[in-house]
Amino acid sequence: MNGIRVAKSIFAALCLLSIMIARADVRFRGRVQGVHFRNFTRKYAKRLQVSGWVRNLPDGSVEALFEGEDGAINEVIRMLTEEQPYAQVEHVDVIWSLSQNEFPNFEIH
């Protein structure tokens, strides 16, 4: 009986390890300013419990810093590139690193 309990504990621990808490510095290029892109970014991030911030850059791109589960961050990026109704994302750059647990929520800068 103890062997089964230990196996379940090991399996649970492995499942938790497979969910990586990550940080992604993302740059979106294309028609991404003046189309409510930052509002949609905040909406999608909050829906998926991703924290961080988003801001417009002088070159016409949008930068976002996301922290959360890597799968949730990938889903936010996918939603912004495929589901945001007004933007036309032409290119996305992502730099991944370990989460620093720096942000309590998601903000527009």
Secondary structure, DSSP 8 states (H G I E B T S, - for coil): -HHHHHHHHHHHHHHHHHS-EEEEEEEEEEE-SSSSHHHHHHHHHHHTT-EEEEEE-TTS-EEEEEEEEHHHHHHHHHHHHHT-SS-EEEEEEEEEEE-----SSEEE-
